[in-house]
């Protein structure tokens, strides 16, 4: 419901801005037509050339300000849209970086687990090789446990 309300509000603002711009263009057009009519003498109350020459710069300033302001507003909207786009792009890059760091942490943890499993298995092998611990018969018994440790290490890496 909120999404529809915000869309309706943005449409209403957009329509209001368009209407405002057209009304302003219409008023400026009326000023220009009155100026041209006064220059050619079609409008008698403004037929005094001194009055027209005094109003001319004021009319041009108003028209110039309006069209300059329209351009400034358009540039401002474009720059705001670009800032928004760049912000979204930076947020996406930050999100990807955080995901990569999390994945890196997960892989480092898996590597530590594999290393610990293999280190424990290596210690078992080394202790079974020593002659005081039973010699070669013990090595054969430890091979089965070695396969289990290596299998565990591979499972950790696969997950």
C-alpha positions as CSV (number, residue, x, y, z in Angstrom):
1,X,0.0,0.0,0.0
2,X,2.9,2.4,0.8
3,X,4.5,1.7,-2.5
4,X,1.3,2.7,-4.4
5,X,1.0,5.9,-2.3
6,X,4.6,6.8,-3.0
7,X,4.2,6.2,-6.7
8,X,1.0,8.3,-6.7
9,X,2.8,11.1,-4.9
10,X,5.7,11.0,-7.3
11,X,3.3,11.1,-10.3
12,X,1.4,14.0,-8.7
13,X,4.7,15.9,-8.2
14,X,5.7,15.2,-11.8
15,X,2.4,16.3,-13.2
16,X,2.5,19.5,-11.0
17,X,6.0,20.3,-12.2
18,X,4.9,19.8,-15.9
19,X,1.9,22.0,-15.3
20,X,3.9,24.7,-13.6
21,X,6.4,24.7,-16.4
22,X,3.7,25.0,-19.1
23,X,2.0,27.8,-17.2
24,X,5.3,29.7,-16.9
25,X,6.0,29.2,-20.6
26,X,2.5,30.5,-21.4
27,X,3.0,33.6,-19.3
28,X,6.3,34.3,-20.9
29,X,4.7,33.8,-24.3
30,X,2.1,36.4,-23.3
31,X,4.8,38.9,-22.3
32,X,6.6,38.3,-25.5
33,X,3.4,38.8,-27.6
34,X,2.5,42.0,-25.6
35,X,6.1,43.3,-26.2
36,X,5.9,42.6,-29.9
37,X,2.4,44.1,-30.1
38,X,3.6,47.2,-28.3
39,X,6.7,47.5,-30.6
40,X,4.5,47.4,-33.7
41,X,1.9,49.7,-32.1
42,X,-0.9,47.2,-32.0
43,X,-1.5,47.9,-28.3
44,X,-2.2,51.5,-27.7
45,X,-1.8,51.8,-23.9
46,X,1.8,50.6,-24.3
47,X,2.4,52.7,-27.4
48,X,4.8,55.0,-25.7
49,X,8.3,54.0,-26.9
50,X,10.0,55.3,-23.7
51,X,7.9,53.0,-21.6
52,X,8.6,50.0,-23.9
53,X,12.4,50.7,-23.9
54,X,12.3,50.8,-20.0
55,X,10.3,47.5,-19.8
56,X,12.4,45.7,-22.4
57,X,15.4,44.9,-20.1
58,X,13.1,43.8,-17.3
59,X,11.2,41.5,-19.6
60,X,14.4,40.0,-21.0
61,X,15.8,39.5,-17.5
62,X,12.6,37.7,-16.4
63,X,12.7,35.5,-19.5
64,X,16.4,34.8,-19.3
65,X,16.1,34.0,-15.6
66,X,13.3,31.6,-16.2
67,X,15.0,29.7,-19.0
68,X,18.3,29.7,-17.1
69,X,16.5,28.4,-14.1
70,X,15.0,25.6,-16.1
71,X,18.4,24.6,-17.3
72,X,19.8,24.7,-13.8
73,X,16.9,22.6,-12.5
74,X,17.4,20.0,-15.2
75,X,21.2,19.9,-14.5
76,X,20.5,19.5,-10.8
77,X,18.1,16.6,-11.4
78,X,20.7,14.9,-13.7
79,X,23.4,15.3,-11.1
80,X,21.2,14.0,-8.3
81,X,20.4,11.0,-10.5
82,X,24.1,10.4,-11.1
83,X,24.9,10.7,-7.4
84,X,22.2,8.2,-6.6
85,X,23.4,5.8,-9.3
86,X,27.0,6.1,-8.1
87,X,25.9,5.6,-4.5
88,X,24.0,2.4,-5.5
89,X,27.1,1.3,-7.4
90,X,29.3,1.8,-4.4
91,X,26.8,0.0,-2.1
92,X,26.8,-2.9,-4.5
93,X,30.6,-3.0,-4.6
94,X,30.7,-2.9,-0.8
95,X,28.2,-5.7,-0.5
96,X,30.3,-7.8,-2.9
97,X,33.4,-7.0,-0.9
98,X,31.7,-8.1,2.3
99,X,30.5,-11.3,0.7
100,X,34.0,-12.0,-0.5
101,X,35.5,-11.4,2.9
102,X,32.9,-13.8,4.5
103,X,33.7,-16.4,1.9
104,X,37.4,-15.9,2.6
105,X,36.8,-16.4,6.3
106,X,34.8,-19.6,5.6
107,X,37.6,-20.9,3.4
108,X,40.3,-20.1,6.0
109,X,38.3,-21.9,8.7
110,X,37.9,-24.9,6.4
111,X,41.6,-24.9,5.7
112,X,42.4,-24.7,9.5
113,X,40.1,-27.7,10.1
114,X,41.7,-29.7,7.3
115,X,45.2,-28.7,8.6
116,X,44.2,-29.8,12.1
117,X,42.8,-33.1,10.9
118,X,45.9,-33.9,8.8
119,X,48.2,-32.7,11.6
120,X,46.5,-35.1,14.1
121,X,46.7,-37.9,11.5
122,X,50.4,-37.2,10.9
123,X,51.1,-37.3,14.6
124,X,49.4,-40.7,14.7
125,X,51.5,-41.9,11.8
126,X,54.7,-40.6,13.4
127,X,53.9,-42.2,16.7
128,X,53.1,-45.6,15.1
129,X,56.4,-45.6,13.1
130,X,58.5,-45.2,16.2
131,X,59.9,-48.7,17.2
132,X,59.0,-48.3,20.8
133,X,55.3,-48.2,19.9
134,X,54.9,-51.5,18.2
135,X,56.6,-51.1,14.8
136,X,55.1,-52.2,11.5
137,X,52.0,-54.0,12.7
138,X,50.8,-50.8,14.2
139,X,51.4,-48.9,10.9
140,X,49.0,-51.1,9.1
141,X,46.4,-50.6,11.7
142,X,46.8,-46.8,11.4
143,X,46.4,-46.8,7.6
144,X,42.7,-47.4,8.1
145,X,42.5,-44.4,10.5
146,X,44.6,-42.3,8.1
147,X,42.0,-42.9,5.3
148,X,39.3,-41.8,7.7
149,X,41.2,-38.5,8.6
150,X,41.9,-37.8,4.9
151,X,38.3,-38.5,4.1
152,X,37.2,-36.1,6.9
153,X,39.6,-33.5,5.5
154,X,38.1,-33.9,2.0
155,X,34.6,-33.6,3.3
156,X,35.6,-30.3,5.1
157,X,37.0,-29.0,1.8
158,X,34.0,-30.0,-0.2
159,X,31.5,-28.3,2.1
